């Protein structure tokens, strides 16, 4: 009696373990690149200055909120046309790229945030833009009915806002793993299909062949006496 267990073909992924080595290699490469970028990149610092829009004279207090939204949208343009670049000691292009203004939907307040590789330069740009808003509002207060006043000056940052080397390495590892997984999914499977077909031909019987019965043995009958 034949007790040999039937042979089962292994999955293609187990027969080709080298293919899955792409994923850990991509994770390690992404972590190395991300960590190197975080370690070599110059840290950037952010400083924020706050201004508030208040009604001037007998104007409607509700108008201050609308003018705060308007001033927030054109804060960098007002700063460039004013003297903010002179006070901050930077060019107009640097001022546009490094400064962002944000407004609140329920309060007439504007936050002016500046980023720079030098903490003192970030403070100068944030306060310079805020000062330009204050001066511009005083020039047109007669027609707008509101004015901008300084609410809080920027403070010198002590910690950078750019990602650290460990965080950059983690982000790089995640990105590398994602790219490695996508590479495995979109990798052409033509070679794998040929290998599976070859393995099937070796283990399966030919489709056109038929089993030939063994010749029957003639029964020996005794001769009649």
Secondary structure, DSSP 8 states (H G I E B T S, - for coil): -----------HHHHTGGGGHHHHHHHHHHHHHHHHHHHHS---EEEEEEEEEEE-TT--THHHHHHHHHHHHTHHHHHHHTTHHHHHT--HHHHHHHEEEEE-SSSSEEEEEEEESSHHHHHHHHHHHHHHHHHHHHHSHHHHSEEEEEEE-----SS--S--HHHHHHHHHHHHHHHHHHHHHHS--HHHHHHHHHHHHHHS--TT-----------------
